[in-house]
Amino acid sequence: MLDDRIAALEAEFGAVEAELADPATLSDTDRLRDLSRRHKQLGEIVKAWHDLAAARDDLTTAREMLTEASGDERELMREEAEEAESRAARLEDRIQTLLLPKDPNDGRNVIMEIRGAVGGDEANLFARVLYDMYQRFAALMKWKVEVLSEDASDKDGINEAVFLVKGPDAYIRLEHEGGTHRVQRVPVTEAKGRIHTSTATVTVLPEAEEVDVEIDPNDLKIDVYRSTGPGGQSVNTTDSAVRITHKPSGIVVSMQDEKSQLQNRERALRVLRARLYERALAEQQAELAADRRMQVGTGDRAEKIRTYNFPERRVRDHRVNLTAYNLDEVLGGALDSFTAALAADEKRRRLAEQAGG
């Protein structure tokens, strides 16, 4: 069964290569992009399959020679057989993973939204901590960050921050960060040293390209108004802020950080496009955890996906039961252990679903 499936994919790989070599394809940018992506996907599968065939041949040869060997040569053949068997097992696992349906958002940039939720000033201060943490993680991953909107609160917190993370693996690494994050610590304003629990919400949206979401200009209500809050003279004295309302969905996006009305409009459209794209995916595939409302919920403490406990220097992800006692490192951007565990958990579930299906 698997042999037949791989044979069909190998034939498709040859057909894709032939079409990529056709001069007519080079003049069709969209077709060239789609074919190049498919060529890469199929190429990984075909290569892994050929490597598996070679490993199985090596295993067969080593076992045959083992039956005829003696003394030191027998031990050498046993080691070669074990190594070939291990290599074949790794390749079989890789092929099963490669055959899983590709996430439609794989390779996309990410728009992240962070907001203080339950806990007043302390929630907004914690939102700032998360905001800084993700920027540090992005720096460690060599991703680029573009701040789209930042609404500062009192005492150096943030009411809301919206930013774009650019990187080929940004979505796959960050997709599970969406949800309610809980903090347990003594606020700086707490005179009696009592530990408070507050929350902030994180939303992760795949950035949508214009070809993914068609927005009818007639569906938009665009308001311009004078920016408020910190900013230079031209920011606060001109009608540069933009509010876009998508009338069919009711989604509202506001931007005011840039001096130019045009720049604020473009940023607002990028966020709107991402929210509409994510909503469309959620409607088409209701089981996807990318659904924005499932990610954020109400921000209530009971909905937490991860807890950051400052007195114990502990971070616990409640979805994969992973606990680490390196809070400072995590807040410094060392999120790898958590993102890897969450990705591995999703892979296990998808493989189980494929086996059961």
N, C-alpha and C positions, 0 to 999 in steps of 0.2 A: 504493500500500500504506500509506504513512504517512498520506496524506489520509484513508483509510478509518478508520485507527486513531484519528486525532485527532477525526474526526467522531463516532465512538462515545463517546469521552471527553467531548466537548462535550455530547452528549445525556445522558450520565450526570451531568454538572455541573448541567444543568437539572433533572434529577430530584432530585438532592441538595438543590438550592436549594428546590425545592417541598416536600420533606419537612422541611427545617429550618423552613419557614414554617408547618408544621402544628402547631397547639397541643398535640396529643397528644405530639409529639416533645419539647416543652419539659419535660414531666413525667417523661421517661425520661432520667436523667442519663447513663447509660452510652451510650445510643444517640446522645444529643446530642453527647457528646464525640467519638465515632467519626465521626459525620457532619461535625462541624466540622473535624476533621483532614483528612478526605477532601475537603471543600469547598476547603480551603486548597491541597491538593496539585493538585487539578484546576484551580482558578482560576489557578495559576501557569502551567500548561501551556496553557490556553485563551488567556490574555493573551499569552503568548509567540508562540503560533500566529497570533493576529490581528496582532501587531506584525510578524511575519515576512511576512504577506500584504501589509501596508502597505509594508514595505521593498522587496518584490519589485515592487509597483506603481510605487513611486518609481524603481526601477532601470529598469523598462521605459520609463517616461515620459522619464527622463533620456537614455536611449540613442536614443529616437526623436527627441528634440529635438537631440541631438548631431549626427545625420546632416544636419539642416537648418541648424545654426548655423554661424557664421563669425566670424573675428576673436576679440575678447575674450570674446564670448558662447560660443564653442566651448570655450574653456578652462574657463569657468565650468560648462558642462554636463558636461565631462569630470570635473571635481572632484566634482560632485553625483553622477554615476554611480559613481565610485569609493567615495564615502562610503556610498551606498545598498548597494553590493555588499558592502562591509566589514560594514555593519550586518546584512545578511541572513546573512552567514557566521557572525557572532557568535550570532545568534538560532537558527540551525540547530544550532549546537553546544550551546546552552543547552537546546533542546528535546530533543536526544538524551540529555543528562544528566538532565533531568527525567523522561524516560521509563524510566530505569533503575529496577529494583525498589527500593523504599525499604528501607533498613536497618531491621529491626524495632525496633532500639534507638535510632533517631534521636529526639532530644528527651528522652531519659531522663537522670536524674542518674547519677553514677558512684560506685562504691565502689572505692577503691584500697587495695591492700595492698603494703607495702614491707618487705622483709626482708634482713638481711645474709646473704650466701651463703658464697662461698669467700674466705678471707683473715682469719678471726678478728676481732680488735678492729678492724682496718683496714676490713674489710667492713662492720661495724656503723657505723663512723664515716662511711663512704661512704653507707650507707643513710640516715643523718641528713642528709647533703648533698642527696640526691635528695628526701627528705621536704620539706626547706626549699624546694628549687627548685620543686616542684609547688605548694606553698602560695603562693609568690610569683607563679607563672604564673596561678594562680586569682585572685589579687588584681588582677593586670593585666587579666584578662578580666572583672572585676566579678562573679565567681562567689562563692558562699558555701561555706565549708569547715566541716564539723562533724567533729571528731575523735571517733572511736568507741572506739579503743583505742590506747594507746601504751605499749610495753614498753621502757623505757630500759635500755641496757647500760653497762658500765664506760666511763670516759673520754669521756662525753657522746655516745656513739653510741646506736643503737637496735637491739634485736633484731628488733622488728616494730612497724609502725604501720599502723593501719587507719582510714581517714577517708572521709567522704562529700563529694563535690563536687557542688554544686547549681547548675545552669545549663542553659538550653535547648539549648546546643550543646556541653555538656561531654563527652558520650560521643563525638560525631563528632570532636572535637578530640583526645581523649585515648585513643581506642581502640587506637592503634598504639604506645602507650607500654609495653604489656605485654611483658615478656621479661627477659632478663639484661642488665644494664648493667655495663660494665667500667670500672674506674678504673686509671690508671697514674700513680703519684706516689710521692714519698718520704714515708713515714710519719713522724710526729713522734717516734716511738720508734726510728727508724733512725739509729744513730750514725755509720754510714759513708756516708750519703748515697745509698744504693742505691735504685733505683726498684722498687717492688713493684706487682704486679698483683692486684687483688681485684675481687670482684663483689657486686652486690646484685640481687635480683629484684623486679620490679614486676608486679603483677596488676591488670588493669582489668576490673571487673565492672559491667554495667548494673544499676542499682537496680531491683528487681522490686517491683511493686505486689502487694497481697494478692490481687487478682483474677488475677494471672498465675500464681501458684504456690499451690496448695492444700496445706497441710501438715496431716496428720492428727495431732492431739495424741497419739494412741496410738503414733505412730512416734517420739516424742521421749523421750529420757532426760534429765532435768534434774537436775543436781547443784548444790548451793549450798555454798560454803565460804568461809573467811576470806580476805580480800584480803591480798596480800603486796606488799612493795616500798614506794616512796614514797607518802605519803598522810596525810590527817588522822587524828585519833584514831578517829573513827567508821568510817573506811574499813578500818583495820587491826584493829579489835576486834569487828566484827560480821560475820555470815555474809552479806555483800552480793554477793560474787563469784558468777557464774553460769557453768556449763558446760553447753551443750546438745549432745547427740549425736543426730544423725538416723540412726536404726538402719538403715533400708533402704539408705542411701548410705554410711554410715560417716563422714559429714562431722561434724567437731567444731568448735564455736565457743565461745570463752571470752571473757568480758568482766568486768572488775573495777574500771574506772576511776571509776564513779559510786558515790556513797554508798548509793544506793537499789538494793535487789535488783531491784525492778520495772524501774528504768531500765536496769540491766545486762541483764536478760532481754529487754527490748524491742530493745536494740541488737544483742544476739546473734541475735535472730530476723530482724532486717533483713539482717544479713550472711549468715545461713543461707539466707534467701529468695533473695538475689542469687546465691549459689553454686548453688543448685538450679535457678534460672531459667537461668543460664548453661550449666549442664550439660545441661538439656533442649534448649536451642538447639543445642548442639554435637552432641547425639545426632540431632536432626532434620536438621541441615545440617552434616555432618561436615567440609565444606570450609571452614567459618568459622574464621578465625584467632583467634576469641574463645575457642576451647577453652582452658581454664585450664591444662591440662597442657602444651599446645603453647606457651603464653605463657611459663611459668616454666621448664620443662625441669628440669634438675638444678642450674642455677645455675653450671655449669662455665664456665671462662673461654672455652672454644672456642665456646660457644653465644651469645656476645654479639650484641646487636642494635645497641649504640651504645658507643663508647669515649670516655672523658673523659681526655685526656692533659694533666696539669698542667704538666710541664716545657715543653711546646710550646704551651700554652694552646689546645689543639686539641680539637674535638669532631667525631667522625665517626660518621654513621649508616651502617651496613654494608648496609642493605637497599636504600637509594636512592643509595648512593655519594655522599653529601653531606658535605662537610668544611667546617667553619668554624673560624676562629682567633679566636673571641671567647668563650672559656670563661667568663670572669667574667660577661659579659652573659647567657649561657645559664643559668648557675647562679643568676643574679639573676631568672630567669623569662622571659627572651627566647627562648621555644621556637617562636615563630611560623614561622620558616623551616623547621624540621624537621617540625612538624605539617602545614604546608601542602604540603610536598614529599611526605610520606607519603600525604596525602589525594589529591593529584594522581596519584600512582602507582597508587593503588587505582582511581581513576576511569578511568585509561587501560586498566587490566587488565579492568575490568568492561565498558567499551565494546568492547574487543577480543572478549571472550567473547560479548557480545550480537551483534556483527557475525558472529562465527563460528558462533553458534547459529542 
